[in-house]
Amino acid sequence: MARHLLLVANTPVRNAGTWAGNLMIKYHHREFPSDVFLLLAAAKAKLKIADENGVEDMDVEKMYGTCMKNKIIVSMALPPLDENKFIFKTYKVTPRAISSHAYVNAAFVLPLDPATTEVTERPCLLFGGISGTFAHAAATEHYLTGRRLAEPTTLKAALQTLLDEVQPQPDPELADVVYRRRLAASLLYKAVLHALGERVPARLRSGAEQLTRPGLSGRQQFDTDPALWPVSQAVPKLEAQVQTSGEAEFVDDQPTVPGELYGYYVLSTVGDAQLKVVDGSAALAVKGVHGFVTAKDFIGSNELFTCAMLLKGMGMDTDLLTPELVFADGTVRFCGQPIGLVVADTRELARHAAALVRVEYAQVAPPVVTIRQALKKQPQGMQQSPICPANVTTGDPDGALQAAPRCVSGVWEMGGQDAFAMEAHVARAVPCEDGQLNMSCATQGVKEVVNGVADCVCVPANKINLEVRRLGGGFGGKLSNAVPIACAAALAAIKLNRPVRIVLDVETSMAMCSSRFPHYISYQVGFDDAGRVHGLKLNTVANDGYCITVNSFVEIQQLVAGVQNVYRTDNWSVIPGSVSTNLPPHTAIRGPGMVNGIAAIEMVMDHIAHELRMDPWEVRKANFFAADSQVPRPFDDKQDHEVFARMVEEMFDSGDIVKRQAEIQAFNKANRWRKRALALVPMRYPMALWTKMPAMVSVYDQDGSVAVTCGGVEMGQGLNTKVAQVCALELGVPLHQVSVKPNSSLANPNGIGTGGSISSETSSMAARSACRQLLQRLQPFRAASGQPALSWLQLVQTASQAGVNLTAHAIQSPPAGAPPDMYTVWGLTAVEAELDVLTGESLLHRADVMEDAGQPLSPAVDVGQVEGAFAYGVGLMMTERYRFHPETGRRLTNRAWNYYVPTHKDMPRDFRVKLLKNNRNPVGIFNSKATGEPAVCMSVACLLALRQAVAEARREASLHAWFQFDSPATPERTQMACDVGVEELVLA
């Protein structure tokens, strides 16, 4: 019981909450799968419940038939349970390790004669997660009474009886009813295995227990060059202490000013309809409500084309873009689309009033939310996307497929992913003198917000003053998403001539904001018996949401680059397409497109290996491209191939790959209900320094201290730290003497938004250029040869007295008309996973993540970025699944209660990160490479290791065919893929 209670919520929640409070949640919400209820009811706990008439003793289950109004649970007593006569066993199967309610949980008390295995009296079989009315498996309890567990017929009949009486209530927010029924049977089977102990064969015994997670351990390896310090020095992130202490200020921490108002959105409740009535009169009648803003209130444009200038710069046709709307105007395109904004004295009041706005719809149609649904009406989605011409077309794929000795085909899907940053979406607009507008916004793109607000409220860009000090996480989710929120705040502020603040709660954010593009992948691949690919035809379809944006272009372009990965592309056809759906427009989330492309081709390689019964790594090796491969890779060279070869050698050496593979084979042979697998996945992540990023550096003659502001936004990735390190090195001052100031629209009027992993590099490059301008200005004032050198402060003061400008501004931008500088980030990852075949739960035992970061600019920061990116990918591959209401299209998984970002306990128990040593990158600043996004792609190894473990389980059931294994590979999907029939739950 104590061990089970550690699975309830998490430590802070358990410290703040009470067991009695948990029982009362169950009292008011009977469908809630309360672990506390199951444990106490199974243990026959006695409660003392008090009211004005006194104290009454009662069983836990009796409480649920009692009116608890004006009553309080005073205490609880657990009666003794003779461990020689009773087996007490509990289970909880969850989507992630902690902070999650159960798919299904169970508590069993089996009165057992240890000599005969007879169930001597009626057992207690309690289940949660089935329905609001089901707890006791009464028919199964009755059947088992007086029977011997060790008899195979007893187990078989008991399981069938249980399946007959367990009828989960269908709910689109919950796991499939088939899975929950299977789980109930699996948990009873586990309890029987536990009760029988050594009476069952050794191969079956591990099925009795749930996966246990050992303590975490980790290693970090990287190179550093003392000659460059403070650049290349492993220093803590500059903001680390103020962030961890809670002193760091974010937008919503800014104190309110007199007269400041709060906005709350009114969202659509259907996914495809016409707006018939939008009536805010009831909301406006509430005291303290000052306004209701809709599309009719726009001074300027309700339409946004965020980052459209990027396409123009690439020579693309921007007419292909369709606008994102700040507010719905006549037509509702997705459930959760903003219809209006209620503005009131407090946020709570605005929220209350927003619920009073009356919205009526006409011509309501069933929403289209999945790619499969969309393709029925948009078959052209399988063709080349018009927004992006990128594809792979080499040789004769059709001819190669026909001539290939073997050929397989398959489909699979990758779901979306919410950015789920710790800081909420927030925007604040304050009208000022001279028609100016002071803005604060949690955004990755200062220019994008200024441009959007300027168009929205018809205010010149030079009168919009936006400042961004830091973000509490971005991941791409605060680039395009921030713009309509800022526009809504600005529109309300100007209409009411009052400061307006909008802070989205999680439910509102996940309903209305963009997330990662989902993808549908289909393929045909021809190959020989050595696993070498002869021809490939692969189609990808992206889910754009309701409109086509610049992010659609970025997603497809990156996907096409990613799908080539480290392989020859002879006789390949890769055609990316897209469809429109009744969802928010999707956006570029960490590793956009690239992670999908790499996952797609790696799944193809696994399919070939499955067909040939080969080690997947051997198939991958058979298809590696060589230095002379005639494929469109202009930025690979001999050094790159040497780097990748060295990574492979080091991985097999330091990762003990061969030894561990042998141990895994032995483990799988010894265990029917536990399977392990090790997946090795390579990565080639092309980078282009395409962004335009400014920096301004000022030196103060008071004390020689330095201030710098740059176009990149600090959002946890250590950008400010790297910029400060570069400035300190260039100017020859201590790192503590450099202060990084907030990003602002004054210093950064035309810079590109922060993203693509390269903003730290390009900001540092711009800062270096500005520093070198300053050094040139200071050069004439340095002491002549043979004279005592001036100190830094003396030099600065001398130059300042002579009227030298000690502020320099520079911009890092690709040369006009020339392609940007490019380089490749290489990676290799080995992940060892273990699967509980009966429940679908999994455990990442070990991950060895090796990445080529060149000469790291700030090694401690870069290692953290690799770790964080990999963790982000674990969520994409394994836990973060969207569910939608089939009738409205409403996103049901819209909060931490049911949307499962991974926790520290979901991370590899042995997590080793190595930045490849002794490598150089002449394109990067001080030989460095980007680290923010590439490692997301290496989390594909988690998915493939789990798929291989499932394949091992299926082979034991004589299921040898390839199976579709979609991402995220939740326990539900994983156990269903194992396809364990009740007839396989045996005792011998």
N, C-alpha and C positions, 0 to 999 in steps of 0.2 A: 504493500500500500504506500509506504514512504517513497519507494522508487517511482511508482506511478504518479504520485503527487508532484514530483519534479517535472513532469511533462505538462502540467497545467500552466498555461500562459507562460510566464517567465519570472525570473527572480524579483524584479521590481514590482510587478503586478501582485505576485503572491505576498510580498511584504506589505503592500498597501491594502490588499483585499482581505476577505475573510472566507472561511469555508461556509459559514452560514449565508453570507451574501451570495455565494455561488449556488447554494441550494435554492435561494429565492429567485435567482435568474431562471432556474429550471421551473420553479413554481409558476412564474408569469409567462414563460415561453416553453411549453411542454416539449417542443421539438428540439430544444437545446440539448446537445449530447453531453450533459454534465458528467465529468469524471468523478467529482465529489459525490454526487448522488449515487452513481453505480457502486463506488467503493463502500460507502456507508450503508447502502441498502443491502449489498451482498454480505457485509459483515454484521448485519442486524443491529446496527447502532441504535441506541436509545437517545432520543432528544428530550430536553426539558424545554417546554414552551410556556411562556408566561403571558398573562393578560391581567386585567384588573381584578379578576376573580381568583387568581392564584396561579399555581404552576402545575402543568400536566405532563406526564411522561407518555411518549408515543414513539412508534417506529418511524423511520424515515419515510417509508412509503405511505403510511397513514396520513402524514402531514399534507400530502398532495390531494387528499380528499377532505381536508379541513379548511375552513375559512380562516385565513391568517390576518384578517383586518384587525388592527389594534393589538396584534400579538408580536412577541419577539422571541427568537430562539436564544435561550440562556446558555445552554451547555449541551454537550454530547458525551456519551459514554460508550466505549467499545467493549462488548462482552468477550471473555476469553474464548479462544478457538483452539481445540486440541489438534496440534499438527500431526499427531499420529492417527487421527481419524478423519481429518478434513484436508482437502487440497484447496488452497486459496490461490487463484491465479487471475491476473488481470492483463488486459492488452489495450493499446491505443494506437490506431493507425492514422497518421496525419500527413498532410501535404508537405510539411517541412518539419524540421527537428523539434522546434519549440515555437511558442507564440501562435498556436494553431489549435482550433477545435478539431475534433476527430471526423474522418470519413465515417468510421464505425469504431466504437469502443466497446469493451465487454469486461464483465466481472463474473467469475465462475467460482462457486463453492461446491466441491464434489465430496460427499461423505463416502469414503472408500475404505474397503477392507484391503489392506496391503497384501494379504496372503492370497486372496482370491480375485481381487480387482472388482469385487461386487460393489455396486452403488447401494449402500445400505439403507439410505432414506432419500427422500426427494431432494435432488440437488437444486442449486440456485443458478440459473443461467440468465444473466441480465445483459441487455444490449442497448447501446445508444446509437443515434444516427440513422435509425430505421424510420420512425415516424413519431408524431407527437403522442400517439396512443399505445405504442408498443414498447415494452420494457422486458417483461418476462417471456422467455420462450417456453410457455406453459406446457404445450404438447410434447416438446422434447424432454422437458423435466419429467413429465409423467412417464414417458417411454423408458427413460434411462433408469428409473427407480427399480431396484432389484435385479438389474442386469449387470453382466460382467463386461467391463470396458475392454478387456484384452481379447474378447471374441470378435473376429472381423465382422460378423453379421451385425453385432450390436452397433459398431461404429457406422457401418453402411446405412442401416435403418435410421439411426439417430440423425445423421447428416441429411437424409432425405426428408425426415420429419421436420427438421429445422428449416430446410429450404421451402417446404410447403407452407410453413406458418410465417416465415419472414417475408413480408411484402412491403418493401420500402416505398415511401410516398414519393412520387415523381416531383421533382422540383428543378427547374432549369438552373438554379444557383448552385445546386449540389451535384455530387458525383452521380453517374448513371446508376439506375436501380439494379442493373445486372451486376455491376461491380460491387455494390453494397451487399447484395445477396451472397455473392461469392465470398466476400470478406467475412460475413457472419459464419459461413461454413468453415472457412479457413481458420478462424479464431477458435472455434470449438475443436477443430482437429488439432490445433496447436496445444490446447489445454489437455486433450487426451494424450498426446505424445508426452507432455510434461508429466502427467499423472502416472503414466506407465514406465517412464524412465528407461532403465536398462533392459526392460522387456522387449523394446523395439530395437531393430537393427541400428547400428551406429550411424549409417548413412542418413537415417531419418531424424536423428535426435536433435540436430541443429534447428529443425523446423519448430521445435517447441518454444524457442525463445525469440524475442524481438532483437533487432540489431542493437548492439551496444556501441556507443561512441566513445572511444578512448580520448584522453586529453590531447589538446592541440600542441603541435610542435612545428617549428619552421626554421628555415635557413635562408639567408640572403647573401649572395655573393656578387661582388662587383669590383670594378677596377677604378683607380683614381690616380691622378697625376699631380703630385705636390707642386710641380713647377707652375701649375696654372692656378693654384689656390688664390682666392676663394672659389673660382670656377673649378668644377670637378671635385670639390670638397663635399663630403657627406655632412651637410649642416641640416639642422631641423628647419622645417618650413617656418618662414617668418611669422605667420599668423598662428602657429600651432598652440602657443600658450594662451592667447586671448580667446581662441576658439574653444579649447577644451575647458577653460575656466568660465565660459559664458560671457566674457567681456566684449567679444566681437559684436559689432553693431550691424544688423541687417536692416532691410528697408522697413519692415514692420516694427522694428525696435525704435524707430524715430518717434519722438514724443509728438502727440497731437498738438495742433495750434488752435487758438480760439476759433470757433465756428466750423471746425473740420467735420465733415460728414462721411458716412460709410455707405458703400454700394453693395448690393447683393443681387445676383442674377436671377431672372426668371427664365427657366429652361423649358424647352419643348418636351412633351411626354410621349410623343410618337415620332416615328422615324421618317415617314414619307407622307406629306399631307399639304393642304393649303390652309393658310391661316384665315379663319373666318371672322373671329372676334378676338381682339386683345383689349381688355377693359381693366384699366388700373384704378378705377374710381374708388373701389373699396380700400385699396392700399393707400391711396392719397388721402382718404378720410381719417386715417389713423394719426393721432397727435404725434408729432415728431417726425413724420414723413414729409420730405420736402420736394420730392420729384420722382417721376417715372420716365426714363429715357428709352426710346425705341428708335427704330430705323427712320421714323418720320421726323426725328429731331436733328438729323444730320445737317451741319452747316456745309460740310464738304462732301466727301465720298464715303459711302458705307463699304466700299470694295477695297480689298487689300491685295497687292501683288508683291508680297515681301521678297526681297532679294532678287527681283526681276532683272536688275542691272547686271547681275552675274551672267545671266544667259546672253544678254546683249554683248557683254565682253567676250563671250565665246562664239559669237556669230550665230547664235541660235534664234529661232523665230519665237518671240515672246507672245505672239498672237495665239499660240497654242495653249497658253496658260489660261486657267479659269479662276475667277476671283474668290478669295475667302471673304466671307461677310462678317462684319463686326456684330450685326444683329440680323436675324432672319427678316426677310422683306417679302411678305406675300406667300412664300413657300418654305416649308420645313424640310430640310434635307437630311437631318439625322436626329435621333432621340438624344436630347441634351444640348441642342443648338440654342445659343442665347437668343431670346426674344426681346428682352428689355432688361433694364437695371433700375431697381428701386433704391432710392437714396434717402437715408434717414440719419437721425442724431447718433444712433449707435448701431453696431453691426447686428446685434440681437434683434433690435427693432426692425431693421431693414430685412432681415431674414423672415421675421414674422409677417411683415407686410407683403413680401414677395409671394408668400403662399396664398395671399388674398387676391392676387391678380387673376382675373377670369380669362382663360384662353379656350376658344372653341375652334375645332378643326373641321375641314371639309375634304372630301375626296381622299380619305385615309386609305393608304395602300399598304400591303405587307412590306416590311423593310427588307432590303437586301444587305446582308452584313458579311457574308463569306464570299470568297473568290469562286467557289463552286457554284453558288447561287447566281453570282453575277455572270459567269460564263454562259449560262443558259440563254441569256438575253444579249450578251456581248461576246459572241464567239471570236470577234476580232481581237479580243484580249490575248489570244494565243499568238498573235502576229507581232511584228516589230512595233514597239511603242513609238508613236509619232513624236513624243516629247524629247526622245534621246536616240540618236542614230547608232549608238554603240552596240556592237555585237561581236561575235567571233565567227568568221567564215573562212575556212581553210580547206584546200583540197577538194575531195569528192566524198562527203559523208555518206550519201546514199549508196554509192558504189562500194565503199569500204564496209558498210554494214552488211550488204548482200554477200560480200566475199569473205567476211570474218568467219572463223571456225565456230565461234559461239556468239550468241546474242541474247541479251536480256533487256527488259524494260521495267520501268517502275514509276511510281508517283509518291510524293510525300509533301508535307506541308510544314511550314514554320510559322508560328503565331507571332503576334505583335508583342510589344513590351512597353510598359509605362516608364517614363523617366524616373518617377517616384523620388524626387529630391527631398532632402530633409526640410529645406525652406519652401514654403508655399509660393504659388504664383501671387505676386503682389505688385500693385502700381499705385502711385500717389501723385495727384496733380494739384498744384497750388497757383491760382491766378495771381499775377503780380502787376506792378505798375508798368505803364508803357505797353500794355497788351502782351506782356511776357507771361510765360507759363513755366514754372519750376516743376520739374518732373523727377520722381524717384521711381525706379522700376527694377525688379529682379529680371534682368535681361542679359543675354549673351551678346546682343547686338545693339550698341548705342545708336548707330546710324539708322538701323532698321526701325527702331522705335520713333526716332525723331522724324523720319520720312513719313511713317504711317500716321503719326499724330498731326503733322503738318497738313497732309492731304485730308485728314478726317475733319479737322476744325478750321481749315483755311487760315492757319497762322504761319507766317514765314518761318523757315527752319531756324533762322538766326535769333528768333525770339523764344525758342524752346530750349530750356536749360536743363539738361539731363546729366545726372551724376550717378555713377555706379562704383561703390567701393568694393564690394564682394558679393558673391552669391553663395547660398548654402546648397551647392550642388546644381549642376545644369544638365550635363550629359546630352545636350542637343535639345532638350525639352523646353529650354528657356530662350530659344532663338525666335522661331516664328510664333510660338504660343504667346510670348510676352506682348506682341504688337497689338492684337485686338483688345487685350485687357487694358493696356495703356491708353488706347484710343477711347474706350468706354469711360475711363476715369477722366480723361481730358474733356470729352464731350459734356459729361455731367458737371464738371467743375466750371466750364465756361457758361453753360446754360444757367446754372444757379449762382455763378460768381462766388463760389465757396470752395475751399479745399475739399477734395474727395479722395478717399482711400478705398481700394478694393483689395481684399485678401480672400483668396479662394480656400475653402475647406477641401479636404481630400475628395469627398464625394462629388462636389461641383467640378473640381479640377479633372477628375477622371471621366466625368460625363461629357465635358465640353472641349477638352484640350486634346491636341494631337499626341500620338504615340508612335512606336516603331511600325514600319510597314510589315504586314504579314505577306507571305509568299507561298505560291503553289508551284511545285517543280515537277515536271514530267521529263522522262528521258528514255532513249534507246542507246545501247552501247554494244559495240561488237569488239571481240577480243579473242586472243588465242589461249592455249593451255598454260602459257607462262604468265598470263595476266596482263599482257601488253595490249593496250587499247589500239584497235585498228580504225575505229570510227565512232563518233559520238554525235547524237542529235539531242540537244537539251533545250527545253523551253521553260522559261520562268514567267510567272504572272504576279505582278505586285498589286496590292490593294491600295489604290490611291486615296480612298475616302470619297467625299462628295465633290472634290475639285482637284484639278491638276495644278500643282505648284512647282516651284523651283526644286523643292525637295524630291519630287518625282524624278527629275532629271538626275540629281545627285545619287539617288538610290540605285537607279539603273546603271549609271556609268560606273559606280563602284562595284556593283554586283558583277558586271562583265569582267572587270579587272580581277575580282576575287575568284571567280570560277576557274580561271586559268591556273591559279596557285603555282605550284612548282612543277607542273607537268607539261610534256610535249602536247601541242595542240594540232597535230597533223590530222586532217580529215575531221575537223570539228565544225559543228554548227550550233552556236548558242544564241538563241533569239529571246530577248527580254520583251515581255508585253506587260500590259496593265489593264485594270478594270476600275470602274467607278462603283462605289457602294454608298449605302446610307450610314456612313460613319464620318467622324471629323477627318479633315485632311491629315494624312500621316506626315510625319516629320523625320528628320535625320537624327536618329538616336545612336549613341556611341557605337562606332564601327558600322555606319549605315551601308547597307548593300554588301559590303565586303564580307561581313560575317555570314550573310546568307549565301553568297557565291562560294565561299570556301566550304561551308557546310554542305552545299549541293554537290560539289565535285567529290568531296570526301565520302558522302553517302554512296555515290556511284562506285567509288573504289571499294567500299565495303561490300556492295552488292556483287561485284566481280569476285571478290575473295570468298564470299559466301557460296557462290555458284561453284567455284573451283575447290572449295574446302582448303583454301590456302590461308596462311597468315596474312592479314590485311597489309602489314608493313611490307611484305615481299611484293605485293601487287603495287603498292605505291612506288617502291624502288624501281620496279620494272618500267615505270612511266615517268620517272624524273627527266626533266629536260637537261640537255647538255649545253655547254658554253657555245656550241656552234648551231644550236637549234634555230631553224629559220622560222621564227615566230615574231610577232610584233612586240618585242620587249626592248625598247631602245635604251633602257637604263639598267640593264644587267650587264655585267662584265666578268672578266676572269676572277677578279677579287671576290665578287659576290658568290661565285660557285665554290671558291675555296672556303669562304666563310660558312656556307651551308654544309659543306662536307665536314668541316671541323665541328660544327654543332652536332651532327649525327654521331661522330666518333665520341665526342665528350658525353653525349646523352647515354650511349650504350655502356660507357665506362662508369660514369658517376651514378647512373640510374640503375645499375645492376639489372638491366633489362632481361637478359637471357636467363639469369638465375631466377628472377621473379616469375617469368613466364612458366618455367618448369614447376615452381611452387604452386602457381595458380592451377596448372593442369592437375597436380596431385590433389589440391583442395577440392576441385570440382568433381573429381572421381570419387572422393570420400563423402560428398555431401549432395543429397538429392534436392534439398529445399534451400540451399544457399549456393550461389554461383558468383564467381569472381571473373574479371576480365581486365586486361590492360590494353589501352589504345594509345597508339603513337600517331600524332598528327603534325605534319609540317605546315609552315605558314610563310607565305611571301606577301608582304603588304607594301605595295608601291605608294610612295609619298611624293607629292608635288608642292613646292613652296609657291602657291598661287595667290596667297592673300596679300592685301594691301594693308600694312600695319604701321601706324605712326608712333613716335615716341618723342617726348620732350624732357630734357635734362637741365636742371638749374643748379648752380653752385652758389652758396651763400657766403659773402665775404666776412660775415660776422665771425664764423668759426670754421669755415671750409666744408661744412656739411653739404650733402648732395640730396636733391629731391628729383624723383623721376615719375612721370606718368606716361602710360603707353596705351595703345589701342586694344590690347588684350584685356579680357576681364578675368580677374581672379575668382575661381569658383571651386577651389579646393585642390586644383591640379598643381599648385606650386609655381604658377607663372610669375608672381611677384618676386618669389625667392630667386628664381633664375635670372630675372631682369636685374635685381639688386646685385647678385654675384657678378654678373657681366660688367655692370657699372663700376663696382668696386675694383675689379681687376684692371679695367681700362684706365681708370683715373688714378689708380694706385693708392686708394684710401681703404681703411678698414671697412668690413661689411656693415658694422653697426652704425657707420656714419652715413649710410644710404637709406633714405626713406622713400617708400613707394606710395604715391598719392592716388586718390581715386581716378578712375576713368571718367572723362566728361566730354560732352558734345563741343566744348570750346577747344580743348586740346586735340580731340579726335572727331572732327566733323565728318570725315569721309572714309574712315577705316571700315574694313569688312568685319562682320561678326566673328566672335571667338568660336572656333570649332575646327574639326578635322585634325586635331592633335598637333597642329603646327604653329598655333598662336604663340606658344611660349618661345619657340625658335624665332619666329619672325619679329615678335616684340623685342626679343633680346638683340636681334640683328639691328633693328631700328635704334635701340638704345645705344648699341656700340657705335653706330654711325654718328649719333648725336654727341657721344663722348669724344669721339675723334675730332669732331668739329671744334669742340671746346679745347682739346689739347693743341690743335693747330693755332687757335687764338692765343693760347698761353705760351706758346713756344718762344716768341720774341722776348718774353720777360724772364726766361730762365737764365741762370747765371752763365756768364761766358766761361769758356774752357779755362780751367786752372783756378777759377774763383770758387769760393764755398757755395755749395748748392743751397738754394732757397728751400725752406720747408713748404709743404703743400699750402698751408695757410698764408705764408708770406707771398708765395707766388700768386695766389688768388687775390689777395688784398692789393698787391702791386698792380695787377692787371685791372682790377675794378677801379682803382684810383685813376687809371689812365683812360677810363671810359670804355673798356672792353665789355661787350655783351656776354654775360656769363650764363645765358640761356640759349640752348641749341635745340632745334627741332629737325627731325629726320623722318623719312618714311621708307619702309621696306616694301618694295613692289617689284613684280617681274618686269623685265625690260619691255617697253612698248613694242608690240608686234612679234615678240619672241616667246617661245614656250617657257614655262617656268622650270626652274631647276628641279631635278628629280633624283630620288634615290630609293632604295629598297630596305625595308625592315624585315629581317628574317627571324623565324621562330620555330621552335620544336617543343612539343609537349607530350609527356607521358602521364596518363591518368589511370590509376588502378581503382576500380569500383567493385563493390560487393552488393548483391541483390538478394533480398528476401523474396523468394519465388511465390510464396503463399500470400503475401500482402502487396507486393510491388514496391515496398520501401527500399531505399538504397543508401549506400554509404560510400563516400569518396575516401578511400584509405590513404592515398598518396597522390600528389601531383608534383611533377618536376617540370617547371616552366622555364624554358631557356629563351631569351630574346636578345637580339642584336641591337643594342642601343648606341652603337658607335662608341665614342668616348663620352660617357654620361656627363651632362652639363651639371647636374646636381644629383649624385647617385642615390642618396636616401629618398629624395622625392621621386626619382625615376623608378626605384624598386617598388615604392608604394603605389605608383601609378600602374605598374604591371600587376601587382596583387589585386588592386581595386578593379581593374579592367577584367581580370579573370573572374573575380567574384561576381561582377556584373553579368558576365556571360553565363555563369552557373545558373543565375535566375532565368535568363532567356532559354537555356537549354533544358532546365529541369523543374522549375517551380512556378514560374509566372504565367498563368493561363487565364485568358479572358473567357468569360461566359456572357452570353447575351440573351435577353428575353426574346423568344421567337416571334411574339406578336407585335412588340413595340420597337425592338432593337435596342432597348435600354441595356447599358453595360451593368451587369449584375455584380461582377467582381470589381467593386469601386471603392474599396477602403482596405485598411490593413487587416480587417476581420476576415476577409475572404480573398484578398489578392496577396500572394505569398512571395514577397522578395526574400531571398535567402538570408539566413542569420549566420552568426559565427559558427554555430553548431552544424550548419550545412556545408561548411567549407572542408576541404581536404584535411584530414587529421594530421597528416604530415605534408606540409606545404613548403616546397623548396623553389626559390626563385633565383635564377642566375642570369646576370647581364654578361653577355659574352665579352671576354677580356681581349685586350690587344687588337682592337679593331678601330678603323678610322673611317670618317665620312667627309671627304673634302667639300661636299656641298653644304653640310650642316655647320652651324656656328660652333667653333672649337671642336670640330669633328663629331658633334653629337647627332643623335637621331631622336625621332618622336617616340613617346612611350604611352601616351594617354589612351589610345584606342586599340592598337594591334592585338594586345593580349585577349581582348574580347573574343577574337576569332579562335584562339587556341582552346577556349572552353568547349569547342566542338568535340574535343577528346572525351569530355564527360558523357556526352550523348552517345558517342560511338562505343565507349567502354560499356555503358549500360546496355546498349543494343547487343553487343557481343555476349554479355552475360545472359540476356534473355534468350539468345539463340542457343546457348549451351543448355538452358533449361528446356527449351522446346525439343532439342534433339533427344533428350531422355524420354520424351513422350512420343518419339518417332514423328515429330513435326519438323521436316527438313526444308520445307519451302521458305523462300524469302517472305518477309512480312513487312508491312508498312509501319514505320516507327516515327511518328510525328513529334515535333518539338513544340512545347516543352514536354519532356518525358516524365510526367507526373507519376506518382505511384498508381493512380487509376489506369493510365494508359499502359504503364509497364506491366502491371499484373494482367490486364486484359490481353496484352500481347503474348504473355506466357501461355495463355489459353489452357489453364489447368482445369480439367474436368473433375467433378466430384468423385468419379470412379477411380481417380488416381490417388485419392486420399486414403491410403492404406496403412496397415501396421506391419507389413513385411514385404 
